[in-house]
């Protein structure tokens, strides 16, 4: 390996110690929805779900991961699960990786009983990752289009604008080769500190004009969209 080239092993060890910046927000989503009831956990692998959902039935496509059920690449097999058994379904980090997101949303809708809850996270302003199976990144408006048949849908951003820039900087370190060791250190420092600028933002809008109460949004640059929806 040449001087200053990306040392992936050291970088992986660093992020194992320090943690990915996006993970803490996902932990917050899980913490806000934790329950001792039986839940169905679909794919969600970025946080240890047992900390929040100790009675989970787990489903994954990854054959090397321990789970209660292993399914096909695009999770079409979940349609065969027992309908109405789980009042809560957790699905994070998956929607962007299926070529037919409407089908996945509809399958989950069918699995839930009336009043059942879906907790979902999907990429918004995030790097292309786990290609070539990275098909769509979502806005709140796109999520509402996919979930028009649900009785209640709450969508909000996982991160604030400068925080998202920090997450993207970290993804650059993880997914790019950078010739300068000094630049890698600088990016790493910026990634972990730039979120501090978010406190200077007083309002955000989903358009340049008009800036009004009708066009305000909780985050105009979220790394992920978080969804809590009822059937």
C-alpha positions in Angstrom: 0.0 0.0 0.0 1.4 3.4 -1.0 2.1 6.2 1.3 -1.0 8.0 2.4 -3.4 5.5 0.7 -6.6 4.6 2.6 -5.8 1.9 5.2 -9.2 0.2 5.3 -8.3 -2.1 8.3 -7.3 0.8 10.5 -10.3 2.8 9.4 -12.7 0.0 10.2 -11.1 -0.4 13.7 -11.4 3.4 14.2 -15.1 3.5 13.4 -15.7 0.4 15.5 -14.3 2.3 18.4 -15.8 5.7 17.6 -18.9 4.5 15.9 -20.7 5.6 12.7 -22.3 9.0 13.1 -25.5 7.8 11.6 -25.9 5.0 14.1 -26.7 7.2 17.1 -29.8 8.5 15.3 -31.0 5.0 14.5 -30.5 4.1 18.2 -32.7 7.0 19.1 -35.4 5.8 16.8 -35.3 2.3 18.4 -35.2 3.8 21.9 -38.3 5.8 21.2 -40.1 2.7 20.1 -38.7 0.0 22.3 -41.1 -2.7 23.6 -41.1 -6.0 25.4 -43.9 -7.2 23.1 -43.3 -9.6 20.2 -42.1 -7.7 17.2 -41.1 -8.5 13.7 -37.6 -7.2 12.8 -37.0 -7.1 9.1 -33.4 -6.6 8.0 -32.6 -4.0 10.6 -28.9 -4.7 11.3 -27.2 -1.4 12.1 -28.0 -1.5 15.8 -28.3 -4.4 18.2 -32.1 -4.8 18.1 -32.2 -7.0 21.2 -31.4 -4.0 23.3 -34.7 -2.5 22.3 -36.8 -5.5 21.1 -35.9 -8.5 23.3 -38.8 -10.6 21.9 -38.1 -10.1 18.2 -38.6 -12.5 15.4 -35.7 -11.6 13.0 -35.7 -11.8 9.3 -32.7 -11.2 7.0 -31.3 -11.9 3.5 -27.8 -12.4 4.8 -27.1 -16.1 5.1 -24.1 -15.5 7.3 -26.2 -13.6 9.9 -28.0 -15.4 12.7 -31.8 -14.9 12.3 -35.1 -16.7 12.8 -35.7 -16.6 9.1 -33.5 -16.2 6.0 -35.3 -14.9 2.9 -34.5 -13.9 -0.7 -32.5 -10.9 -1.7 -35.5 -8.5 -2.0 -37.5 -9.9 1.0 -40.4 -11.1 -1.2 -40.6 -14.1 1.1 -42.0 -12.1 4.0 -45.4 -12.2 2.3 -45.6 -15.8 3.5 -45.4 -14.9 7.1 -48.4 -15.2 9.4 -50.6 -12.1 9.0 -51.7 -10.2 12.1 -49.3 -11.9 14.5 -47.1 -8.9 15.2 -48.5 -5.5 16.2 -45.1 -3.8 15.6 -42.7 -4.2 12.6 -39.3 -2.7 12.6 -37.6 -2.2 9.2 -34.5 -0.1 8.8 -31.9 0.2 6.1 -33.8 -1.9 3.6 -36.3 0.2 1.6 -33.6 1.7 -0.6 -32.2 -1.7 -1.4 -35.3 -3.2 -3.1 -36.3 -2.4 -6.7 -40.0 -2.4 -5.8 -40.4 -0.3 -2.6 -44.2 -0.1 -3.0 -44.4 -3.9 -2.9 -42.3 -4.1 0.3 -44.5 -1.4 2.0 -47.7 -3.2 0.9 -46.4 -6.6 2.1 -45.6 -5.1 5.5 -49.1 -3.5 5.6 -50.7 -6.9 4.9 -48.7 -8.4 7.8 -49.9 -5.9 10.4 -53.2 -6.1 12.2 -55.5 -3.1 12.1 -53.8 -0.4 14.3 -50.5 -2.1 14.0 -47.3 0.0 13.8 -44.4 0.2 11.4 -41.2 1.8 12.4 -39.1 2.4 9.3 -35.8 4.1 8.3 -34.6 4.7 4.8 -31.8 6.6 3.1 -32.4 10.2 2.0 -29.3 12.3 1.6 -26.8 9.5 1.9 -24.0 7.9 -0.1 -24.6 5.2 -2.7 -23.9 2.1 -0.7 -24.2 -1.7 -0.9 -24.4 -1.4 -4.7 -25.5 -2.4 -7.1 -28.6 -3.0 -5.0 -29.1 0.6 -4.0 -32.1 1.8 -6.0 -33.9 4.8 -4.3 -33.3 7.4 -1.7 -36.4 9.0 -0.2 -37.9 12.3 0.7 -40.9 12.7 3.1 -43.1 13.4 0.1 -42.1 10.1 -1.5 -42.8 8.2 1.7 -46.3 9.6 1.9 -46.9 8.6 -1.7 -45.8 5.0 -0.9 -48.0 4.9 2.3 -51.2 6.6 1.2 -53.3 3.6 2.4 -52.0 3.9 6.0 -54.2 5.5 8.6 -51.4 7.6 10.1 -47.9 8.4 8.8 -45.4 10.5 10.6 -42.2 11.2 8.7 -39.2 13.2 10.0 -35.5 13.7 9.3 -32.9 11.6 11.2 -30.4 14.5 11.3 -30.0 18.2 10.8 -28.2 19.7 7.8 -24.7 20.2 9.1 -25.0 16.9 11.0 -25.8 15.2 7.7 -22.7 16.8 6.1 -20.6 15.2 8.9 -22.2 11.8 8.1 -21.4 12.3 4.4 -17.8 13.2 5.2 -17.5 10.0 7.2 -18.9 8.0 4.3 -16.2 9.6 2.1 -13.6 8.2 4.4 -15.3 4.8 4.3 -15.8 4.6 0.6 -13.0 6.6 -1.0 -9.3 6.3 -1.4 -7.7 9.5 -0.3 -4.0 10.2 -1.1 -3.2 12.5 1.8 -3.2 11.2 5.4 -3.4 14.8 6.6 -6.6 15.3 4.6 -8.1 12.1 6.0 -7.4 13.4 9.5 -9.0 16.8 8.6 -12.1 15.2 7.2 -12.4 13.0 10.3 -12.2 16.0 12.6 -14.7 18.0 10.5 -17.1 15.1 10.3 -17.3 14.9 14.1 -17.5 18.7 14.8 -19.5 20.2 11.9 -22.8 19.4 13.5 -22.2 22.2 16.0 -23.1 24.7 13.3 -26.7 23.4 13.3 -27.5 25.5 16.4 -27.2 28.6 14.2 -30.1 27.5 11.9 -33.4 29.1 13.1 -35.8 27.7 10.4 -35.7 25.3 7.5 -37.9 25.0 4.4 -38.5 22.5 1.7 -38.2 25.1 -1.0 -36.2 28.3 -1.7 -39.4 30.4 -2.1 -41.7 31.1 -0.5 -40.3 30.7 3.0 -43.5 30.5 5.1 -45.0 28.4 7.8 -46.5 26.2 5.1 -43.1 25.3 3.6 -41.3 24.7 6.9 -39.7 21.3 7.4 -37.9 19.7 10.4 -34.8 19.0 8.3 -34.1 20.1 4.7 -31.1 17.8 4.5 -31.7 14.6 6.5 -29.4 11.6 6.2 -32.3 9.3 6.5 -36.1 9.6 6.8 -37.6 8.1 9.9 -41.2 6.8 9.7 -43.7 5.8 12.3 -47.0 4.7 10.7 -50.2 3.0 11.8 -52.2 0.6 9.6 
